[in-house]
Amino acid sequence: MNDQKLRDELSRIADTTPALRVPDGLYARGRRIHRRSVAIVAASVIAAVTLIIVGFTGLPDRQSDIEPAERNGDLAVPKMVETAPEWLAQLDGLGSYAHADVMEDDLDLGVGAVAYVRSSGDENGSVPVVVDAATGSYHVLDLPGFVGKEVRGQPSHSALALSPDGSHLAWAWADPTDSDTTPRPAGVRVADLTTGDVRSWNVSAQHDAAVYVHNLEWSTNGQWLLWQGWQMQSWRDATFETETSRAGGIGLGGDGFLFTDESSAQADQQNRELGLSREVEWAISDDGTIARLIESHVITQAPGMDPENQPLTPIDEGQYVGLAFRGTELQVIKQPFGTEVLPADGSSPGLKTTASGYPRLVGWAGANPILWQEIDDNLTSFDQYWSAAPDGSSSLVAMHRQIAKGATIAYRLIEPGEVRTTVIRPDPTWPEPSSSLGLPMIGLIIALFALVLAPFVVRRRHFRSARKAS
């Protein structure tokens, strides 16, 4: 076939072939499909990014999922204090809280009513909790350097203390260093809960030796803080050895004042000279005087002064089991035959109470002592004794035994003679434990699925549209 015949044949085929008709609106539908596919992919990306952002930033740095009690405008101490979940005290392998994402580090909390430490069952760590005096809400705190994250033994009280008016929170801290070459930095920190400001004292530097503080007590006016601890011979994360007991006072007025307390060593010497052996209790007065109860003797030391020995009135049967200052007046607790609170100098008769066990005098409501004691039903309580009558006690605050040891209350918020000395608050709603598969990971998974599936969805819709058009 020559060229002319080929052209003729192609022309004939073209003349006999039916004309191809493009349906009306086909191109418009194609453009709409294309725009829809782009919109689907863009929406998927935006949704995935949004979920990831929510996952990383949506976790509360405060306990936003805890419903506070209704604010009534009054500062008050709750009648019942609930125990924080044990999992909040768990630590990770680096000595930090495993669930720090649901804890608070902003200390601008307002006035507190109760503060306590929740320990884990295996002594893996402990976490501080403050109950709000205005709302009754619970604040689980991540305090800088808190020594509760490395529990050493079983201290008699707690390395956490709320001031009597609830405006300040004190805790013992330690630097997490693992070296014995220099004194390990450790001491006391105090936060103003109305501003969030924190002040720090390095007790180790004061003594030129590492000091592990494990007990804190406030004076009734909230201007002095007693600390008690061990001077450490060695102090590593895994092992430690104590050398001697130490104690001292911190004055919060002005720039703050910390004096070296040699009463521990000197009191130990006097203890041996007196033939005594048992240390019972410490207290600090409104002028910074420290008192230490040893059997039937009280060793006192004012700032910058030498310690003095004050014998207590001999007891034929029983013993002195505690002491506390009311202002600058020293009070002691003696047993048995009931628990009696009386001035250390014997200037007036004592107040006989119905407190059981070995109660601890923790504060005052006016002239009425507030004592901590164990009660039934696996609870402990802070009881206020109004008179010497057997029925003269009023249970102020009850709490579970897991937290009562070392718990402190803002007792200056309790007014004697008031109808409601403490108030009933709603039960707290605790946060859920954080999970390894949290919102960030869920958001990432959704984003990947969206990006992978979006093109298949778009292509299938395109094929359906094409079939309908044909």
C-alpha positions in Angstrom: 0.0 0.0 0.0 1.4 3.3 -1.1 1.2 6.5 0.8 -1.9 7.7 -1.0 -3.9 4.5 -0.4 -2.9 4.7 3.3 -4.2 8.2 3.6 -7.4 7.3 1.9 -8.0 4.3 4.2 -7.3 6.4 7.4 -9.7 9.1 6.0 -12.4 6.4 5.4 -12.0 5.0 9.0 -12.2 8.5 10.4 -15.4 9.2 8.5 -17.1 6.0 9.7 -16.0 6.3 13.4 -18.8 7.7 15.7 -18.0 11.1 17.2 -16.8 11.1 20.9 -19.1 13.3 22.9 -17.8 14.7 26.2 -20.7 14.8 28.8 -21.6 18.3 30.0 -20.0 19.2 33.3 -17.3 16.4 33.2 -14.5 18.8 33.6 -16.3 20.7 36.4 -16.8 17.4 38.3 -13.2 16.5 37.9 -12.2 19.8 39.4 -14.6 19.3 42.3 -13.2 15.8 42.9 -9.6 17.2 42.9 -10.5 19.9 45.3 -12.3 17.4 47.6 -9.2 15.1 47.6 -7.0 18.0 48.5 -9.4 19.1 51.3 -9.6 15.6 52.7 -5.8 15.3 52.9 -5.5 18.8 54.4 -8.2 18.0 57.0 -6.5 14.8 57.9 -3.2 16.6 58.4 -4.8 19.4 60.4 -6.7 16.9 62.6 -3.5 14.8 63.2 -1.5 17.9 64.1 -4.3 19.1 66.4 -4.4 15.8 68.2 -0.6 15.7 68.7 -0.7 19.3 70.1 -3.5 18.4 72.4 -1.6 15.3 73.5 1.5 17.2 74.4 -0.1 20.3 75.9 -3.5 19.1 77.1 -2.2 17.3 80.2 -2.8 19.5 83.2 0.2 21.1 84.9 -2.3 21.7 87.7 -5.0 19.1 88.6 -7.6 20.6 86.4 -9.7 17.5 86.5 -10.1 17.7 90.2 -13.3 19.4 91.1 -12.8 21.8 94.0 -15.3 22.2 96.7 -17.6 25.1 96.2 -15.9 28.3 97.4 -17.7 29.8 100.3 -15.4 32.7 101.0 -14.2 31.3 104.3 -10.8 29.7 105.1 -11.4 26.5 107.0 -9.9 23.1 107.9 -11.7 20.1 106.5 -13.3 17.6 108.9 -12.0 14.6 106.9 -8.8 14.3 104.9 -8.6 11.7 102.1 -5.6 9.7 101.2 -4.0 10.3 97.8 -3.6 7.2 95.6 -0.4 5.3 96.2 0.7 5.4 92.6 1.3 9.1 92.8 4.3 8.4 95.0 6.0 6.1 92.5 9.4 7.0 91.2 11.0 6.3 87.9 14.6 4.9 87.4 16.1 8.4 87.6 14.6 9.3 91.0 11.9 11.6 89.6 8.1 11.1 90.0 6.8 8.6 87.4 3.6 10.6 87.1 4.9 14.1 87.3 2.6 15.1 84.4 -0.4 15.1 86.8 1.4 16.9 89.6 1.8 20.6 90.3 5.0 22.7 90.5 3.4 26.1 90.7 3.2 26.9 94.4 1.0 29.9 94.1 -1.8 27.9 95.7 -3.4 30.2 98.2 -3.8 29.4 101.9 -3.5 25.7 102.8 -5.5 23.9 105.5 -3.7 20.6 105.7 -0.4 19.2 104.4 0.7 15.6 104.5 3.1 13.2 102.8 1.7 10.1 101.0 4.3 7.3 101.0 4.4 4.3 98.7 3.9 0.9 100.2 7.5 -0.3 99.3 9.1 3.0 100.6 10.0 3.7 97.0 9.2 7.4 97.6 6.6 9.7 98.9 4.6 12.7 97.5 3.5 15.9 99.3 -0.2 16.9 99.3 -1.7 20.2 100.3 -5.5 20.7 100.9 -6.8 24.1 100.0 -8.3 26.1 102.9 -10.8 28.0 100.6 -12.0 25.3 98.3 -11.1 22.0 99.8 -9.3 20.9 96.6 -6.2 18.7 96.8 -2.9 19.7 95.3 -0.4 17.0 94.7 3.0 18.7 94.5 6.4 18.2 92.8 8.5 20.1 95.2 12.1 21.0 94.1 14.6 18.6 95.8 12.0 17.1 98.2 13.8 14.5 100.3 10.7 12.3 100.3 11.8 11.0 96.9 14.6 9.1 98.6 13.2 7.9 101.9 15.8 7.2 104.6 14.6 5.1 107.5 11.4 5.9 109.4 11.6 9.5 110.7 9.4 10.2 113.7 7.5 13.0 111.9 7.6 14.5 108.4 9.9 16.5 106.3 6.9 18.7 105.3 5.2 21.3 107.5 2.4 23.8 106.9 2.6 27.0 108.9 -0.1 27.6 111.6 -1.9 30.2 109.4 -1.6 28.1 106.2 0.3 30.7 104.3 3.7 29.0 104.1 4.9 25.5 103.3 8.3 24.2 104.5 10.0 21.1 103.2 13.4 19.4 103.5 15.4 19.2 100.3 18.7 17.6 99.0 20.7 17.9 95.9 20.6 14.5 94.0 24.4 14.4 93.6 26.1 11.1 94.3 29.4 12.3 95.7 31.1 12.4 99.1 33.9 14.7 98.0 32.1 17.8 99.3 29.1 18.1 101.7 26.1 17.2 99.8 23.9 20.3 99.5 20.8 19.8 101.6 18.6 21.9 103.9 15.2 23.6 104.1 13.0 25.4 101.7 9.9 27.6 102.5 7.3 28.6 99.9 4.9 31.5 100.4 1.7 29.9 99.1 0.1 33.2 98.5 2.8 34.3 96.0 4.6 31.1 95.0 8.0 32.6 96.1 10.5 30.1 97.5 13.4 30.7 99.9 16.1 28.2 100.5 18.6 27.5 103.3 21.6 25.1 102.9 22.0 23.4 106.3 24.9 21.3 104.9 26.9 24.5 104.2 26.1 25.8 107.7 27.6 22.6 109.3 30.3 22.0 106.7 28.8 18.4 106.5 25.9 16.8 104.7 22.8 17.0 106.9 19.7 15.0 106.0 16.7 16.9 107.5 13.8 14.7 108.3 11.6 16.7 110.7 10.2 20.3 110.6 8.1 22.2 113.2 6.8 25.7 113.1 6.5 28.2 116.0 2.9 29.3 116.8 3.5 32.7 115.3 4.9 31.2 112.1 8.1 33.2 112.3 10.5 30.4 113.3 11.0 27.0 111.9 12.7 24.1 113.8 14.6 21.5 111.7 15.9 18.2 112.9 18.1 15.7 111.0 21.1 13.5 110.8 24.6 14.6 110.0 25.7 12.1 107.4 29.0 10.3 107.5 28.3 9.1 103.9 25.4 9.8 101.7 24.9 8.1 98.3 21.8 7.1 96.5 22.2 3.5 97.4 23.8 3.6 100.8 24.1 6.1 103.7 25.6 6.2 107.2 24.5 8.6 109.9 27.0 10.2 112.3 25.1 12.3 114.8 21.8 14.1 115.3 21.5 17.8 114.5 18.8 20.4 115.0 18.5 24.2 114.5 16.2 27.1 114.0 15.5 29.3 111.0 14.0 32.8 111.5 11.9 34.0 108.6 11.9 37.7 109.5 14.1 40.0 107.5 16.7 38.2 105.4 16.2 35.0 107.5 18.6 33.7 110.1 19.9 30.2 110.6 22.1 29.5 113.7 24.2 26.5 114.2 22.7 24.4 116.9 25.3 22.6 119.1 22.6 21.6 121.6 22.5 18.2 119.9 26.0 17.3 120.8 26.0 19.1 124.1 22.6 17.6 125.0 23.9 14.2 124.2 26.8 14.9 126.6 24.4 16.1 129.3 22.2 13.1 128.6 25.1 10.8 129.4 26.0 12.8 132.5 22.4 12.5 133.7 22.3 8.8 132.9 19.5 9.3 130.4 19.2 7.7 127.0 15.9 8.4 125.3 15.2 11.4 123.1 11.5 12.1 122.8 10.5 15.4 121.3 11.6 18.9 120.0 9.8 22.2 119.9 10.6 25.9 119.0 9.1 29.0 120.5 8.0 32.4 119.1 11.4 33.9 119.9 13.4 31.0 118.4 14.2 29.1 121.6 14.6 25.4 120.9 13.6 22.9 123.5 14.5 19.2 123.6 12.8 16.7 125.9 15.0 13.9 127.3 13.2 11.7 129.9 12.4 14.1 132.8 14.6 17.0 131.6 14.2 19.7 129.0 17.3 21.2 127.3 16.6 24.7 126.0 18.7 26.9 123.8 18.0 30.5 122.6 19.6 31.8 119.4 23.3 32.5 120.1 23.1 31.3 123.7 24.4 28.2 125.5 22.0 25.4 126.2 20.3 25.2 129.6 19.0 22.2 131.5 15.5 22.4 133.1 14.5 19.4 135.3 10.8 18.6 135.2 8.6 17.8 138.2 9.4 14.2 139.1 6.7 11.6 138.3 6.3 8.6 140.6 4.6 6.6 137.9 4.5 7.3 134.2 6.6 9.5 131.9 6.8 12.7 129.9 6.0 11.9 126.3 6.0 15.2 124.4 6.3 19.0 124.5 5.3 22.1 122.5 5.4 25.9 122.9 2.3 28.1 123.0 4.0 31.3 122.1 7.0 31.3 124.5 5.3 29.2 127.2 6.6 25.6 127.2 4.0 22.9 127.7 4.7 19.2 128.3 2.6 16.1 128.0 2.7 13.3 130.6 1.2 9.9 131.1 -0.2 7.5 132.3 -3.6 7.8 134.1 -4.9 9.8 131.1 -2.9 12.3 129.1 -2.2 15.5 130.8 -1.0 18.8 129.2 0.7 21.2 131.7 3.2 24.0 131.8 6.8 22.8 132.0 7.5 25.0 135.0 4.5 23.6 137.0 3.0 27.1 137.4 -0.6 25.9 137.0 -2.5 22.6 137.0 -2.5 20.5 134.0 -5.4 19.8 131.6 -6.4 16.1 131.6 -7.5 14.8 128.3 -8.9 11.5 127.0 -6.2 11.1 124.3 -5.0 7.6 123.9 -1.7 6.0 122.9 1.2 8.5 122.6 -0.4 11.7 121.4 1.5 14.5 119.9 0.7 18.2 120.7 0.5 19.8 117.3 -1.1 23.2 117.9 -3.6 25.4 119.7 -7.0 26.9 119.3 -6.9 29.8 121.6 -5.7 28.2 124.9 -7.0 24.8 124.0 -4.4 22.2 122.9 -4.8 20.2 119.7 -3.4 16.7 119.9 -2.8 14.0 117.3 -3.9 10.4 118.3 -4.9 7.1 116.9 -8.6 6.2 116.8 -10.7 3.3 115.6 -11.6 2.3 112.1 -8.0 2.6 110.8 -8.1 6.4 111.2 -6.2 8.9 113.2 -7.4 12.3 114.3 -6.4 15.7 115.5 -8.5 16.3 118.6 -9.1 19.6 120.4 -9.6 19.4 124.1 -11.8 22.1 125.5 -11.8 21.3 129.2 -10.7 18.8 131.7 -14.0 17.0 131.6 -14.0 13.4 130.1 -16.4 14.6 127.4 -14.5 17.8 126.8 -12.8 16.7 123.5 -13.9 17.6 120.0 -12.7 15.6 117.0 -11.5 18.3 114.6 -9.9 16.4 111.7 -9.9 12.7 110.9 -7.6 11.1 108.3 -6.4 7.7 107.3 -3.4 6.2 109.1 -1.3 6.1 105.9 -1.0 9.9 106.0 -1.6 11.1 109.5 2.0 10.5 110.7 3.6 13.9 110.3 0.6 15.6 108.8 0.2 19.3 109.8 -2.8 21.5 110.0 -3.3 25.3 109.8 -4.6 25.4 113.4 -4.9 29.2 113.5 -7.8 28.8 111.1 -9.7 27.0 113.9 -11.5 29.5 116.1 -12.5 28.3 119.6 -16.1 28.7 120.4 -17.2 28.7 116.7 -20.2 26.5 115.7 -18.2 25.1 112.8 -14.6 24.5 113.9 -14.0 22.4 110.8 -16.1 21.9 107.6 -17.3 19.1 105.5 -15.8 19.1 102.0 -16.7 17.0 98.9 -14.5 14.0 98.3 -11.6 14.7 95.9 -11.5 13.4 92.3 -8.0 12.2 91.8 -6.3 12.2 88.4 -6.0 9.1 86.4 -2.5 7.6 86.2 -0.6 8.5 83.1 -0.1 5.8 80.5 2.7 4.9 78.1 0.2 5.1 75.3 -1.0 8.6 76.0 -2.6 11.3 73.9 0.6 12.1 72.0 1.0 8.6 70.8 -2.7 8.2 70.0 -2.7 11.4 68.0 0.4 10.3 66.0 -1.3 6.9 65.2 -4.4 8.6 64.0 -2.4 11.0 61.9 -0.5 8.2 60.2 -3.7 6.3 59.5 -5.3 9.4 58.1 -2.4 10.2 55.8 -2.2 6.6 54.5 -5.9 6.0 54.0 -6.8 9.5 52.5 -5.4 8.8 49.0 -7.2 5.4 48.8 -10.5 7.1 49.7 -9.9 9.9 47.2 -9.0 7.4 44.4 -12.1 5.2 45.1 -14.4 8.2 45.0 -12.8 9.2 41.6 -13.4 5.8 40.1 -17.0 5.8 41.3 -17.6 9.2 39.7 -16.0 8.1 36.4 -18.2 5.0 36.2 -21.3 7.1 36.8 -20.3 9.5 34.1 -19.8 6.8 31.6 
